[in-house]
Amino acid sequence: MASQVIREWVGFQQFPSATQSKLLELIGKLKQESGSTLTVLVMGKGGVGKSSTVNSILGERAVAVSAFQSETPRPVMVSRSWEGFTLNIIDTPGLVEGGYVNDQALDLIKRFLLNKTIDVLLFVDRLDTYRVDNLDRQIVKAITDSFGKEIWHRGLVVLTHAQVSPPDGLSYDEFTSRRSEALSKIVRLGARRRKQEVKASSIPIVCVENSGRCNKNELDEKILPNGTAWIPNLVQTISEVVLSESKGILVDQTLIDGQNPNNKGKMLIPLIAVFQYFFVVKRIQKWIKTDIARESRPSWA
Amino acid sequence: MTSIAAPGLAISVNRSHRRLNSTTATSATIKSKLPTFSSSQNPKPSSSNPNIFASKQLHNVIKTSTAIVVGLYALSRGVSHVLLGGSGGGAGGVGSGSGGGGGGDSFWSRIFSPAAIAGEEESPEWDSHGLPANIVVQLNKLSGFKKYKVSDILFFDRRRRSTVGTEDSFFEMLSLRPGGVYTKAQLQKELETLATSGMFEKVDLDAKTNPDGTVGVTISFLESTWQSADKFRCINVGLMPQSKPIEMDADMTEKEKLEYFRSQEKDYRRRIERSRPCLLPVSVQREILLMLKEHGAVSARLLQKIRDKVQQWYHDNGYACAQVVNFGNLNTKEVVCEVVEGDITQMVIQFQDKLGNVCEGNTQYPVVRREMPKQLRQGQVFNIEAGKQALRNINSLALFSNIEVNPRPDEKNEGGIIVEIKLKELEQKSAEVSTEWSIVPGRGGRPTLASIQPGGTVSFEHRNLYGLNRSVLGSVTTSNFLNPQDDLAFKLEYVHPYLDGVYNPRNRTLRASCFNSRKLSPVFTGGPGVDEVPPIWVDRAGLKANITENFTRQSKFTYGLVMEEITTRDESSHISARGQRVLPSGGISADGPPTTLSETGIDRMAFLQANITRDNTKFVNGTIVGERNVFQVDQGLGVGSKFPFFNRHQLTMTRFVQLKPVEEGAGKAPPPVLVLHGHYGGCVGDLPSYDAFTLGGPYSVRGYNMGEIGAARNIVELAAELRIPVKNTHVYAFVEHGNDLGTSKDVKGNPTEVYRRMGHGSSYGAGVKLGLVRAEYAVDHNSGTGAIFFRFGERF
């Protein structure tokens, strides 16, 4: 695929110098501690801004974006290298179609990811949707079912459209935290994580704003309404996740097919058969014998 | 067969006792030796002259065996109606038995009232007595040439000085009927019969002339009575040699007489000793003893009552051939009731051809003999229920078109019964062709010549090979003979019963068959709200060999080997390796769950199959009560495509709990029943989708369509149903639940999720049974909607 040709990270220079220096610092750290490549998988509902986020991170228009329709029919991997460090970002089509999780899209993604290692999963949703519903949970569940729940150790939730005016009576921070809380709960449920696990390592949540109208600070960095420069923040969170003790997810054939349930417990079959003979068949035979013994005979017999 | 014990059967008690002679010496001895009393069947006129009987009043023990034989013959006549009409169900045939008893009844009356019959057969004309009205004429004064019409009959008890009512047991003994026409000879014979019956010490017959020319008959009698008794004993004297009545010279000296009585007494005691204990239970004996104590003196009527009671017990318990033949030891403290119970001396199996002639049968005797209940073997007492059982058992062989089980008196062995089984064999070979034409709309919806399809079934059967009930049967069915590959259904089966030998009581049957089948897979079914899932047909063709061991009629153990090829096809009969699914966009994609293990659409596999069924259910007034457990295992052997190795097992437990004790009997109301049902299915190892367990459907969770809840690796179904009898049927309410235990995802391709099914579901509802059809309203809990269903057969 054309996108797999590793190109120079031209967009890097486009970033404001403050961002650049921060990124360089993080990249250096990553290079040191985990290797020279970083693969980021971006997933989420359709139209939440996955591709835009990819573009924002790369600082260039690497994948086509359209406001009104899905522009990503299949997964795309964009690779950029900078001073010996390669960043792979995999943009995927939206997982929802017609109110259901699109198994086909998921299948496509899985196949695309074959033999790749996913270092970070960006689960993208919008900040400015107020409610979480069952569908969100199903998406999380679909991702868990596909890649295993370990992927959430390497996951972070990205909330787009962060430059939002919160509903009446709520401060921005309050709104963000409420929304994050709701979403984390869904993720926790969908990922079937236990409470303790969640406490030990909660899934980080990062807000982004991809719009060109995004406010900027005096250093020309894009900032959120609360004043954080979000690109360095995002990369920093990513690097924190990568540097945590968990491992990246290698997508291999068994992961794609799921564990073959047909092989589960196969070794036990002879034992099961023996058990069945001695403890079920024999037991029922004994019952039959008592039945025969207890059978009420007619008076003449 | 209660009708056998009907009045027509009344046994007359012979008057052959000897009155105590106070003048004889040593009264004690005399007492004990004399008062024996013998009863017998009314002697058959041809066999012995009743006059002789009448004259020999000193015969202590007289047995007229011929009479017994007559009685039994009549019985066998009655029983002989207990036969199956054609190959029809056993129950119906058996049911006609009681009707047959009725037939026997009339036979009795014919035997016992020859005079009556003679009277009836004569011309209706009768002669007037030709005497002045209202005079009493003695019997011997009547004219021997005239035919008298009897207007009424009166019994006059001389001891009580009153006439007895028509309900009295004495009337049963009489063959004369008011309104009948009789000659003097007939009347005399009647009197002799009465006189020899042993019931009366003295009996006379007088005629009273009526003004209209008819006569009224008055029978005046003095009832026989004996000393009171405080002991009762019942003995079985069947198969015992008859004690020969020794002629007693009229001019015997007193000493000789004494000697004679003594020997008689000795004989009788020996007879009692040799006799076998009878089946009469102690409780009945005690009741009779009570009767004896109440009455004080033993009278003829009391003996009649005792006889009736004893016979009633025997007949109520199915001993249709049992007869009280004699009362002995009268005038002592003990009444001895002699019973011929009807011991079986022989069992004869006879084959008949179509015309009813005895012929040589193809069926081997042991095949029939092993179906006989023990109670029909030699040495047992014949029981009508055992006979019915034999009839049912033989009928279940399905080899005979007509079966008769007849008890027949054994001529060579007095009191013995020969059980005779008459069988008409069915045709061994049969073949059948049935055809049908179907016209399918061709192109444009118009039928064309080419669209006329000849279809039908060809079947053949070869039954009872080697006379050992082995059979081969085969059938081929298609809806289009011109193009049979489309839907050819075939079956070829060989059945080999008595695998362990026909004499071995172990009942194992080998079955080998070659079969195919086509079924719609419930795995590829949509959940609620999913429009249309393209169906998948599962075709199976293969060989099967198994051995079935029957423990009881319902409980059995089957084990064997199955080798089959499974082909999955889509609607248009093309082999499809994967299920299809409807995309959200409306398109159809063919990348659904794999249909087969090999993912090619064709699987071959061999596996062992075992099934053990324990079923102790029985019918209580038409409602099933009891327990049924079924365990089935399919054990893959790793032979076949992709080396399938699996253990697929299911356990079903159903309990029918009777909630109220009820009296059993025909026409009685059945009890309310609670049905509890649990089913577990599971599979370890390779599980192709066609072998996945599906939930939902009339035999799984009612209120859902087949497979509507899901298809999973492990399932649990729980159900409870309450059945309340209402009139001739019952109404019921049920609750059911099915759960995939979260194992839907362990079926490759997760068809449950692909077709948007829940994986679990409950339902509840109520219904009524209308004959074979269940009409029920069931609410499915997943969608909360209810619907009315009509189903055939039972859920459990």
Interface residues (C-beta under 8 A of the other chain):
Chain A: E97 G98 G99 Y100 N102 D103 Q104 D107 D145 G258 N260 P261 N262 N263 K264 G265 K266 L268 I269 I272 A273 Q276 V280 V281 I284 Q285 W287 I288 K289 D291 I292 E295 P298 S299 W300 A301
Chain B: N317 G318 Y319 P373 K374 Q375 N383 E385 A386 F551 T552 S555 F557 L583 P584 S585 S589 D591 L597 A610 I612 R614 N616 N629 F631 V633 Q635 G636 F645 F646 N647 H649 L651 V684 G685 D686 L687 R713 K745 D746 V747 K748 V754 R756
